[in-house]
Amino acid sequence: DREIEVLRLVAKGATNAEIAATLFIAEGTVRNHLTNILGKLGVSDRTQAAVKAKELGLV
C-alpha cells in the first residue's frame, strides 16, 4: 500500500519532495502518510521509522 511505498523511499533517504515526485502525490499527502507510519511503528522520526522498518523486514 502507499504507506509501505513511502516507508521504502524514506528508508532510501528520499526527501518528502522526492517521495511526492516519485509517487505522483502532493507533499502534504507524503506528510500525512509519514504521520500515520510513525504512529503505527511507535517511533518519533523518519530515521527511527527506517530502522524499525528494516528490523521488521518491511523494507
DOVOLO-942777 format. One line per 10 residues: number of its first residue (from 0); their letters; for each residue x, y, z of N, C-alpha, C. Coordinates in Angstrom, 1 decimal. Example, Ala and Ser with C-alpha at 12.3 -4.5 7.8 and 13.67 -1.06 7.14 Angstrom:
2
0	as	13.2 -5.7 7.8 12.3 -4.5 7.8 13.2 -3.3 7.8; 12.8 -2.2 7.1 13.7 -1.1 7.1 12.9 0.0 7.9
***
This chain:
59
0	dreievlrlv	0.8 -1.2 0.0 0.0 0.0 0.0 0.9 1.2 0.0; 0.3 2.4 -0.1 1.0 3.7 -0.2 2.0 3.9 0.9; 1.5 3.6 2.1 2.4 3.9 3.3 3.7 3.0 3.2; 3.6 1.8 2.7 4.8 1.0 2.6 5.7 1.6 1.5; 5.1 2.1 0.4 5.9 2.7 -0.6 6.6 3.9 -0.1; 5.9 4.7 0.7 6.5 5.9 1.3 7.6 5.5 2.2; 7.4 4.5 3.1 8.4 4.0 4.0 9.6 3.5 3.3; 9.5 2.8 2.2 10.6 2.3 1.5 11.5 3.4 0.9; 10.8 4.5 0.5 11.6 5.6 0.0 12.2 6.4 1.1; 11.6 6.5 2.2 12.2 7.1 3.4 13.4 6.3 3.8
10	akgatnaeia	13.3 5.0 3.8 14.5 4.2 4.2 15.7 4.4 3.2; 15.4 4.8 2.0 16.4 5.0 1.0 17.0 6.5 1.1; 16.4 7.2 2.0 16.9 8.6 2.3 16.2 9.7 1.4; 15.1 9.4 0.8 14.4 10.4 0.0 13.8 11.4 0.8; 13.8 12.6 0.3 13.1 13.8 1.0 11.6 13.7 0.7; 10.8 14.5 1.4 9.3 14.5 1.1 9.1 14.9 -0.3; 9.8 15.9 -0.8 9.6 16.3 -2.2 9.9 15.2 -3.2; 11.0 14.5 -3.0 11.4 13.4 -3.8 10.3 12.3 -3.8; 9.8 12.0 -2.6 8.8 11.0 -2.5 7.6 11.4 -3.2; 7.2 12.6 -3.1 6.0 13.2 -3.7 6.1 13.1 -5.3
20	atlfiaegtv	7.3 13.4 -5.8 7.5 13.4 -7.2 7.5 11.9 -7.7; 8.1 11.1 -7.0 8.2 9.6 -7.4 6.8 9.0 -7.4; 6.0 9.3 -6.4 4.7 8.6 -6.3 3.6 9.4 -6.9; 3.9 10.6 -7.5 2.9 11.5 -8.1 1.8 11.9 -7.1; 2.2 12.3 -5.9 1.3 12.7 -4.9 1.8 14.1 -4.3; 1.0 14.8 -3.6 1.4 16.1 -3.0 2.3 15.8 -1.8; 3.1 16.8 -1.5 4.0 16.7 -0.3 3.1 16.6 0.9; 2.0 17.3 1.0 1.1 17.2 2.1 0.6 15.7 2.3; 0.4 15.0 1.3 0.0 13.6 1.3 1.1 12.8 1.9; 2.3 13.1 1.5 3.5 12.4 2.0 3.6 12.6 3.5
30	rnhltnilgk	3.4 13.8 3.9 3.5 14.1 5.4 2.4 13.4 6.1; 1.2 13.3 5.5 0.1 12.6 6.2 0.5 11.1 6.3; 1.0 10.5 5.3 1.4 9.1 5.3 2.5 8.9 6.4; 3.5 9.8 6.4 4.6 9.7 7.4 4.0 9.8 8.8; 3.1 10.7 9.1 2.5 10.8 10.4 1.8 9.4 10.8; 1.1 8.8 9.8 0.5 7.5 10.1 1.5 6.4 10.3; 2.6 6.5 9.5 3.7 5.5 9.6 4.3 5.6 11.0; 4.7 6.8 11.4 5.3 7.0 12.7 4.5 6.5 13.8; 3.2 6.7 13.8 2.3 6.3 14.8 2.2 4.8 14.8; 2.1 4.1 13.7 1.9 2.7 13.6 3.2 2.0 14.1
40	lgvsdrtqaa	4.3 2.6 13.8 5.6 1.9 14.2 6.0 2.3 15.6; 5.3 3.3 16.2 5.6 3.7 17.5 7.0 4.4 17.6; 7.3 5.2 16.6 8.6 6.0 16.6 8.3 7.4 16.4; 9.3 8.3 16.6 9.1 9.7 16.6 9.7 10.5 15.4; 10.5 9.8 14.6 11.1 10.5 13.4 11.3 9.5 12.3; 11.6 10.0 11.1 11.8 9.2 9.9 13.0 8.3 10.0; 14.0 8.7 10.7 15.2 7.8 10.8 14.9 6.6 11.6; 14.2 6.8 12.8 13.7 5.7 13.6 12.8 4.8 12.8; 11.9 5.4 12.0 11.0 4.6 11.2 11.7 3.7 10.2; 12.8 4.3 9.6 13.6 3.5 8.6 14.2 2.3 9.3
50	vkakelglv	14.8 2.6 10.5 15.5 1.5 11.2 14.5 0.4 11.7; 13.3 0.9 12.2 12.3 -0.1 12.7 11.8 -0.9 11.5; 11.6 -0.3 10.3 11.1 -1.0 9.2 12.0 -2.0 8.7; 13.3 -1.7 8.8 14.3 -2.7 8.4 14.3 -3.9 9.4; 14.2 -3.6 10.7 14.2 -4.6 11.7 13.0 -5.5 11.5; 11.9 -5.0 11.1 10.6 -5.7 10.9 10.6 -6.4 9.5; 11.6 -6.1 8.7 11.6 -6.7 7.3 10.6 -6.1 6.4; 10.2 -4.9 6.6 9.2 -4.2 5.8 9.9 -3.5 4.6; 11.2 -3.3 4.7 11.9 -2.7 3.5 13.2 -3.5 3.2
***
